[in-house]
Amino acid sequence: MRKRVAMVMGGARGIGFASCRRLAKDCDGIAIVDINGDRAEQAAKRLQEETGTKVVGFAADAGQREEVVRVRREIKEALGAPSILVNCAAIVDDKLFLESTPEDWDRILHVCLYGTMHTLHEFLPDMVTAGYGRVVCLASDSAKGGQARLSYYAAAKGAVLALTKSIAQELGRSGVTLNIVSPGATNTEMRQGREAQMKASIGDEKYERRVKAVLKAYPLGRLGESDDIAAAVHFLTSDDASWITGQVLSVNGGWSMA
């Protein structure tokens, strides 16, 4: 029976941690990687206690290639080469493009695009050698249709779509599949932090109007939860999805139906 080891980049909280929890049900080992090493270790301890699966936390900045090289070696020594890879690491700005700076762009690209590229480039060879792999990259529906105040984040995630589809074409015959989960607005810790800042800046009344306007855009009447997204990640990493590659699965409450 094939040993299943999963690595989740950005796995210590939010969608990443919810994905780890789902994957732990049918994996022999989980590597939680986060830029904050303490957070990764705490998340790993919590998940191992919950599930009994071996879970190890690792610190790495996905945007720094040398750190991704190092963490791949550490994961392989601790758990074995991952056959499942989930890219969840991301940061986001809420800013008009004409008010942004090249430093803002670099910061987003550093994590959202280059972080994905570094991770795929480093971890895919072992999957190709083994003749099996399941990869899921997190994007955003802002990448598919654009979204005001998220221009360069949407651009980075749009590049992730193109990158993942292109590699899926290259590796199709190797036994490795690559797919994309594209969430709508999701109630993660990162979003909660941004929303708290916005509420403080615009005031309670204006913020409540904004919340109502946002919810109107979702036919299902609510924002997503991390586990909504994790369920899609779990499916695409399973053998039930063995004939699916290069696809974008939007999990967005109906916000976009294109």
C-alpha positions in Angstrom: 0.0 0.0 0.0 1.3 3.4 -1.0 2.5 5.6 1.9 0.7 8.9 1.8 2.6 11.9 3.2 1.1 15.4 2.7 2.8 18.8 2.8 0.7 21.9 3.3 2.5 25.2 2.7 0.7 27.8 4.8 -0.9 25.0 6.8 -0.9 26.4 10.4 -4.2 28.2 10.2 -7.2 29.0 8.1 -7.8 27.0 4.9 -4.4 25.4 5.3 -5.1 23.9 8.7 -8.6 22.8 7.7 -7.0 21.0 4.8 -4.5 19.3 7.1 -7.3 18.1 9.3 -9.1 16.6 6.3 -6.0 15.0 4.9 -5.0 13.5 8.2 -7.9 11.1 7.9 -6.2 9.1 5.2 -2.5 10.1 5.4 0.4 8.5 7.2 2.0 11.8 7.9 1.4 15.5 7.6 4.0 18.3 7.3 2.6 21.7 8.3 4.8 24.5 6.9 4.4 28.1 7.9 6.5 31.2 7.9 6.0 31.3 11.7 7.7 28.2 13.1 6.1 28.4 16.5 2.7 28.5 14.9 3.5 25.5 12.7 4.7 23.5 15.7 1.6 24.4 17.8 -0.7 23.5 14.9 1.1 20.2 14.4 0.8 19.3 18.1 -2.9 20.1 18.1 -3.6 18.1 14.9 -1.6 15.0 16.1 -3.5 15.0 19.4 -6.8 15.3 17.5 -6.2 12.6 14.9 -3.3 10.3 16.0 -1.7 10.9 12.7 2.0 11.8 12.8 2.2 15.6 12.2 5.3 17.7 12.2 5.6 21.5 12.0 8.3 23.3 10.0 9.3 26.9 9.5 9.9 28.2 6.0 9.2 31.3 3.9 7.8 30.0 0.6 9.1 33.1 -1.2 12.8 32.3 -0.3 14.0 29.4 -2.5 16.8 28.4 -0.1 14.2 27.9 2.7 12.0 25.7 0.5 15.0 23.6 -0.5 15.9 23.2 3.2 12.3 22.3 4.3 11.9 19.7 1.6 15.0 18.0 2.9 13.8 18.2 6.5 10.3 16.8 5.6 11.8 14.0 3.7 14.0 13.0 6.6 11.2 13.3 9.1 8.2 11.8 7.2 9.3 10.7 3.7 8.8 12.4 0.4 5.4 14.0 0.1 3.0 12.5 -2.5 0.4 15.2 -1.7 1.2 18.9 -1.9 -1.1 21.8 -1.1 -0.1 25.4 -1.6 -2.0 27.7 0.7 0.5 30.3 1.6 -0.8 33.8 0.8 -0.9 37.4 1.8 -3.3 40.1 0.5 -3.6 43.8 0.3 -6.8 45.9 0.1 -5.6 48.9 -1.8 -6.4 50.8 -5.0 -3.9 50.1 -7.7 -3.0 53.8 -8.2 -2.3 54.1 -4.5 0.0 51.0 -4.5 3.8 50.9 -4.9 6.2 48.5 -6.5 7.1 47.4 -3.0 3.5 46.4 -2.5 3.6 44.4 -5.7 6.8 42.7 -4.8 5.5 41.6 -1.4 2.5 39.9 -2.9 4.3 38.3 -5.8 7.0 37.1 -3.4 4.6 34.9 -1.5 1.6 34.2 -3.8 3.5 33.6 -7.1 7.1 32.9 -6.4 6.3 31.0 -3.3 4.2 28.6 -5.4 6.9 28.4 -8.1 9.6 27.6 -5.5 7.5 24.9 -3.9 6.4 23.2 -7.1 9.9 23.3 -8.5 11.3 21.7 -5.4 8.7 19.1 -4.5 7.5 17.8 -7.9 10.6 15.9 -8.9 10.2 13.3 -6.1 6.5 12.8 -7.3 7.6 12.3 -10.9 10.2 9.8 -9.8 7.6 7.9 -7.8 5.1 8.0 -10.6 2.4 9.5 -8.3 1.4 12.8 -6.9 -1.5 15.0 -6.1 -1.0 18.8 -6.1 -3.6 21.5 -5.3 -2.8 25.2 -5.5 -5.0 27.8 -3.9 -6.0 30.7 -6.2 -8.9 33.2 -5.9 -11.9 34.0 -7.9 -10.6 37.5 -8.1 -8.1 36.1 -10.5 -10.8 34.9 -12.9 -12.9 38.0 -13.1 -10.8 40.8 -11.5 -11.7 42.6 -8.3 -11.3 46.2 -7.3 -8.7 46.9 -4.6 -7.2 43.4 -5.2 -5.5 44.1 -8.5 -2.0 42.9 -8.0 -3.1 40.0 -5.7 -5.5 39.0 -8.5 -2.7 39.3 -11.0 -0.5 37.0 -8.8 -3.2 34.4 -8.4 -4.0 34.6 -12.2 -0.4 33.7 -12.8 -0.8 30.7 -10.4 -3.7 29.5 -12.6 -1.6 29.7 -15.7 1.4 28.1 -14.0 -0.5 25.2 -12.6 -2.4 24.4 -15.8 0.8 24.5 -17.8 2.7 22.2 -15.5 -0.3 19.9 -15.5 0.1 19.5 -19.2 3.8 18.8 -18.9 3.4 16.2 -16.2 0.2 14.5 -17.2 1.8 11.2 -18.2 3.9 11.0 -15.1 1.1 10.1 -12.7 1.1 13.6 -11.1 -2.1 15.7 -11.2 -2.2 19.4 -10.5 -5.4 21.3 -9.9 -6.6 24.6 -8.5 -9.1 25.4 -5.8 -10.4 29.0 -6.2 -12.2 30.3 -3.2 -14.6 33.2 -2.8 -14.5 35.3 0.4 -13.7 32.9 3.3 -13.9 33.5 7.0 -10.3 32.9 7.8 -8.1 34.4 10.5 -6.4 36.5 7.8 -9.7 37.9 6.6 -10.9 38.6 10.1 -7.8 40.6 10.7 -8.3 42.7 7.6 -12.0 43.2 8.4 -11.2 44.4 11.9 -8.8 47.0 10.5 -11.4 48.1 8.0 -14.1 48.4 10.6 -11.8 50.6 12.7 -11.0 52.8 9.8 -14.5 53.4 8.4 -16.7 53.1 11.5 -19.4 50.7 12.6 -22.3 52.0 10.6 -20.5 52.1 7.3 -18.9 48.8 7.9 -22.3 47.1 8.6 -23.5 48.5 5.3 -20.5 47.0 3.6 -21.0 43.6 5.2 -24.6 43.5 3.9 -23.5 44.5 0.4 -20.9 41.8 0.3 -23.4 39.1 1.4 -25.8 40.2 -1.3 -23.2 39.1 -3.9 -23.4 35.5 -2.6 -26.5 33.6 -3.7 -26.0 31.1 -0.9 -26.2 34.0 1.6 -23.0 33.5 3.5 -19.3 33.7 3.3 -17.3 30.5 3.1 -15.7 28.7 6.0 -12.2 27.2 5.9 -13.7 23.7 5.9 -15.8 24.4 2.8 -12.6 25.0 0.9 -10.7 22.1 2.6 -13.4 19.7 1.4 -12.6 20.5 -2.2 -8.8 20.3 -1.5 -9.3 16.8 0.0 -11.3 15.6 -3.0 -8.7 16.7 -5.5 -6.0 15.0 -3.6 -7.9 11.7 -3.4 -7.8 8.8 -5.9 -11.4 9.6 -6.7 -10.0 12.6 -8.6 -7.4 10.6 -10.5 -8.8 11.7 -14.0 -8.9 15.3 -13.1 -5.9 17.6 -13.8 -5.4 21.2 -14.9 -8.8 22.2 -13.6 -10.1 25.1 -11.6 -12.7 24.3 -9.0 -14.4 27.5 -7.7 -15.8 27.2 -4.2 -17.5 30.5 -3.8 -21.1 30.3 -2.7 -22.2 31.3 -6.2 -20.3 34.6 -6.2 -19.1 33.8 -9.7 -20.5 31.1 -12.0 -18.2 31.5 -15.0 
